[in-house]
Amino acid sequence: MVNYNIFNLFTLKNDEEFQTLLDSLNKEQSIYFLVNSVKHAHRQGIYTLEESEMISRCIRKIYSPEIIQNDINEKRDE
């Protein structure tokens, strides 16, 4: 049996669960996984201090209250 540990967030039991997750990703989930992949790599010391700062600022831009509110408003208009 193959287990997939996804960024130390959770474990998937097999290839089928992993593929189902990949096939069902939406925008919010994609952003969530991208952010957590960066955090995971940072915890492992992958990035320099400058790279970490760049990534941190980008994440804060993605999750800024203004952007979140704009996403909510766009969904209401759909």
Backbone torsions as a table, in degrees:
resi	resn	phi	psi	omega
1	MET	NA	134.6	-179.9
2	VAL	-100.7	128.6	174.2
3	ASN	-110.2	138.8	175.7
4	TYR	-110.9	114.5	175.2
5	ASN	-93.4	110.6	-174.1
6	ILE	-93.2	102.5	176.6
7	PHE	50.2	32.4	-177.8
8	ASN	58.1	24.5	177.6
9	LEU	-96.8	-44.1	179.8
10	PHE	-162.9	169.3	-178.9
11	THR	-120.4	135.2	173.2
12	LEU	-101.0	143.7	-170.9
13	LYS	-79.9	-28.4	-173.7
14	ASN	-159.2	178.3	-179.5
15	ASP	-60.0	-37.6	-178.1
16	GLU	-63.9	-44.9	177.4
17	GLU	-62.2	-41.2	179.5
18	PHE	-63.0	-46.6	-179.7
19	GLN	-65.2	-38.5	177.9
20	THR	-61.3	-43.4	177.4
21	LEU	-61.1	-48.4	-179.8
22	LEU	-58.6	-41.7	-177.3
23	ASP	-71.8	-21.2	-174.1
24	SER	-105.2	5.0	-177.2
25	LEU	-61.7	133.7	171.7
26	ASN	-108.5	-177.4	-176.3
27	LYS	-60.1	-47.5	-177.7
28	GLU	-63.8	-42.6	178.5
29	GLN	-66.1	-38.2	178.6
30	SER	-62.0	-45.2	177.7
31	ILE	-62.9	-44.0	178.6
32	TYR	-55.9	-47.8	-178.6
33	PHE	-69.4	-37.6	176.7
34	LEU	-62.0	-47.0	179.8
35	VAL	-61.9	-44.8	-178.7
36	ASN	-70.9	-27.9	174.7
37	SER	-66.4	-39.5	177.6
38	VAL	-66.2	-44.5	178.3
39	LYS	-60.7	-41.1	179.6
40	HIS	-62.1	-46.9	178.9
41	ALA	-63.8	-38.6	178.8
42	HIS	-62.5	-43.3	179.1
43	ARG	-60.9	-26.9	179.7
44	GLN	-90.0	3.8	176.2
45	GLY	75.0	28.8	-177.5
46	ILE	-72.6	-33.6	-171.9
47	TYR	-103.4	151.9	171.1
48	THR	-73.3	170.4	178.3
49	LEU	-59.9	-42.7	-179.6
50	GLU	-66.7	-41.1	177.8
51	GLU	-64.2	-40.6	178.0
52	SER	-61.6	-41.3	178.4
53	GLU	-64.4	-42.8	178.3
54	MET	-60.1	-47.7	-179.1
55	ILE	-64.1	-42.6	179.3
56	SER	-59.6	-44.4	178.7
57	ARG	-65.2	-38.9	177.8
58	CYS	-63.3	-42.6	178.6
59	ILE	-62.8	-42.8	178.6
60	ARG	-63.3	-35.0	176.2
61	LYS	-65.1	-42.8	-180.0
62	ILE	-62.7	-40.8	-175.5
63	TYR	-98.6	17.3	179.4
64	SER	-65.8	146.4	-179.6
65	PRO	-55.5	-34.8	-179.8
66	GLU	-64.6	-44.9	-179.8
67	ILE	-67.0	-41.7	178.3
68	ILE	-61.4	-43.6	179.2
69	GLN	-64.6	-39.4	177.5
70	ASN	-62.2	-41.4	177.5
71	ASP	-62.3	-40.6	178.9
72	ILE	-63.9	-45.2	-180.0
73	ASN	-63.0	-39.9	178.5
74	GLU	-63.0	-40.7	179.7
75	LYS	-65.5	-36.6	178.2
76	ARG	-65.2	-35.6	-177.8
77	ASP	-74.7	-18.3	-178.0
78	GLU	-71.6	NA	NA
